[in-house]
Amino acid sequence: VLPVIVFAETGGRGHRNVIFIHPDGTSPSFFAAARMLHYGPDGELNWDKLPHTAVYKGHMKDLLAGTSNAGAVTHAYGVKVHARSYGLDEEGRQVIARSGKPLTILEEAKQAGFSVGMVNTGTITEPGTGVWGARVANRDDHAEIARQLIMRPKEQEIDVIFGGGEVWF
């Protein structure tokens, strides 16, 4: 299951494409276990063969473990956040990304002229997907998350959204 895929492309002579896969609930140890199980200690998963990958340490600012929503926020903004974050800091203000902007990498890609999309095998409002375009105080506020994903300024529209959770829309 690959809960989130972010796709970006620009026109012109060549295409620039970015696919971001957020495998919710996994860590480097998950891939190490899968590698051992299927291919042995010296084997390789297809995941290992990707030309560019980045791994982060999964703990949160206030918790030694990760959480679904805060882990996704860390991916989306590139900074550590508190365990309950869904795009907001401890005082309820929008998270500032590693770039210094109050935008997720998906939003920065859109600002740079890329087409962007979100794909989820479950509800699109769940944290692994929703945090890329919504900020709420409560991760269970599906109606507000759905509203924020759809009702965006023209220059920040998400071009493609595939996923479940029709009840929230």
N, C-alpha and C positions, 0 to 999 in steps of 0.2 A: 504494500500500500504506500503510495507516494502522495501524501495529503496536499501539497501545494506545489504548483509549477508556475513560475513567473516566466513569461516569454516576451522578449523584446526584439524588435527588428526595425531597421531604418531602410528607407528606399535609397535610390541612387545606384551608382555603379556596383558596389558590393553591399551585401547585407551584413549587418552586425546582429548577432543573435545572442541572447542570454537565456539560459534556462536555469532557474533556481529551484532546487528540489528540497523541500523541507520535510524530511521523514520524521514526523511527529513522534516523540517518545523514544527516539533512538539516540545512541551515543557511539563514540568510537568502539566501546566494548561490545555493542550489538554487532557491529560489522566484524570484529575480531572473532566473536563466537560463531557467526555464520561462516566465516572463512575456515575456521577450524573444523566445523561440522561437515562442510561440503567439500573442502579442498585440502585440508591439512594445514599445518603451521606455515609452510612455504608456498601455499597456493595463492591464487588471486581471484577475487570476485570481479565481476564486470565493473563494480563500483571503484575498485582499485585502479582500473585502467583509464578512468576519466582523466583528461589532460590537466584540468585545473579544479582543485577542490580546496575547501577551507574548513577547518575544524576548530571549534572553540570549546573551552572548558565549560561544562554545563551547569555550574552552580550559579546561583543568583546573588544579588547584593546582600540579601538578608537570610539566605538559606543555602545549606551545603548541597542540596539536591536541586534539580530543575523542576519547572512546572510547564505545562503545555503552553499556557498563555505567555508567561515571561520568557520562556525559551524562544517562542516565535517572535516576541518583541526584540529580543537580543539579535536574532537573525535579521529582522526587518530594519533595525536602526544601527546595529553594529556596536551597541553599548550594553553593559550589564544593567539590569533593572531589578526592582523589588519583585518578590515572588507573585504578587497579586496583579502586577501591571498588565494592562491591556492597552498600551500606548500612552499611559499617563504615569507621571512620577508619583512619589509618596505624598506630595501635596496636591495632587489632582491636576497638575500642569502637563501639557504635552511633552513627551520625551524629545530631547534634542539628539539627533543622530551624530554618529562619529564625524560626519562631514561638517557638523556645526549648524545644519539646517533642521527645522522641525518637520522633516519628511522621512518616510520610509524609503528604502532603496527602490521600491516599485514606483513611488511618487517622484523620486528624483529621476528615474529613467523616463517617466512620462514627461516631466519638465524638460528633459533633454531631447525630446522629440521622438522617443521610442513609442511604439504601440505596446500596451501591456495587458496581461491577462492573468486570471486566477483560475486554477482548476483544483477541485477537491473531490475525493471519493465519498465524502460525507457532506454534512451541511456546510455551506460556504461561510456561515457566521461563526463556526468554531474557531478557536484561537489560532490554530496553525495557518489559517487562511485569512480570517477577518482582520487580524492586527495589521495587515499590510495596507489597509485603507480605512480603518475605523479606530476610534479612541473612546473607550467607555470606562466608567468606574467599576462596573460589574460585568464580568465575562458572560453572565447569563442574560444580559439585556439584548437578546437576539433581535428584537424589533428595531432598536436603535442602531445596532450594528448593520442590519440590512439597510436601513434608511441611509446611513453614512456611505455604504458601498455604492448605492445607486444614485443618491442625490448629491452629486459632486459638481464643483465648478466645471464648465466646459473644458478648460485646459487640464483638468485633473481627472477626466472620466476614465474609468477602467474599460478598455475596449472589449474584452471578452471575459465573461464569468461563467464557468461551468461548475455545477455542484448540486448538492441536494439541499434540503431544508426549505422546501417550498412553503411550508406552514408559516415561516417567518417573513415571507415576502407578500 
